[in-house]
Amino acid sequence: MKLPLRPPSLLLLAALAACAGPAATDPSDPFEATNRQVLEFNESVDRAVIRPLAEAYRDAVPAPVRTGIRNAVNNLNEPVILANNLLQLRFLDAGHTLMRFYLNSTVGLLGVLDIATPAGIERRTGDFGQTLAAYGVPDGPFLMLPLFGPTNLRDAIGDGVDSAANPVGLLSGHVLRPVAGQLFGAGRGALGGLTLRTDNLETLDALRAESLDFYARLRSVVQQRRDAQLGRSSDRGEGLVTLDDPGAGPGGDAPGGAAAAIAPGPAERALTGQGPGPGVVEITRGWAQEVLRRADPAAPR
């Protein structure tokens, strides 16, 4: 004989149902209801503060200067990539990253000029979330973090480790006073975030305009892009294409390229090899390729 539910039991069931929220539409996203609320918060902050700042930054700062700032911010992250390449035993990639950091920090004027890429030393990937994945740590649930945006549990932990253990940040904390070092790290992160938002103004607008469910589409493309970074096959959908600098020409410079915007002087011609004799880039390319051939005997000669 079934006993009728007492009022306290009914209240308990109602409370549990309220906590559970709507059923998740993706097994990797058990906190979808909360994540959607966080996305709404992020969108409101973006509309009120971040997007206007990004638009003002793009309007006020010339494209070549934005490119230089982006290069410098990326260069400050090269030690993190190097450390994670080593942790993943990717020694050839670590050699690439070390050469990039050295060349761009010296000849490239503290990373403002990207000398390494034209020399054939492309930027490698490497973060602690990727390192954890290489050692078999699963993704964990999908998360939408306030202000930081979409990620998963493993990568959120990895981002925290990368931020805390960034050699540039640790060194600045020793050289400068602790408070100054913290301000330097916060400024570097804020500038990187502003640069990233500026680079993706049109990309996110298009993604939002073409989506029936912006949250689900954003989750899909972020997960698919991360799968590609980790070398995993994915059937989640299209990847998110990040623009280098909307409105800029090839290489992220002014429309038509830096050469079209500014007539190259002797220094520019020397760096690009347009002047008499081999340029710095040509010399560096030959040196870098020889080092890589020695490090990888299987590489074509």
Secondary structure as UniProt FT lines:
FT   HELIX           7..20
FT   TURN            27..28
FT   TURN            30..31
FT   HELIX           32..45
FT   HELIX           46..50
FT   HELIX           51..60
FT   HELIX           63..76
FT   HELIX           78..87
FT   TURN            88..89
FT   HELIX           91..106
FT   TURN            107..112
FT   TURN            116..120
FT   HELIX           128..134
FT   TURN            135..136
FT   STRAND          142..145
FT   TURN            146..148
FT   STRAND          149..152
FT   HELIX           153..165
FT   HELIX           167..175
FT   HELIX           178..199
FT   HELIX           201..209
FT   HELIX           214..229
FT   TURN            230..231
FT   TURN            246..247
FT   HELIX           250..252
FT   TURN            255..256
FT   HELIX           258..261
FT   HELIX           266..272
FT   HELIX           280..295
FT   TURN            297..298
//
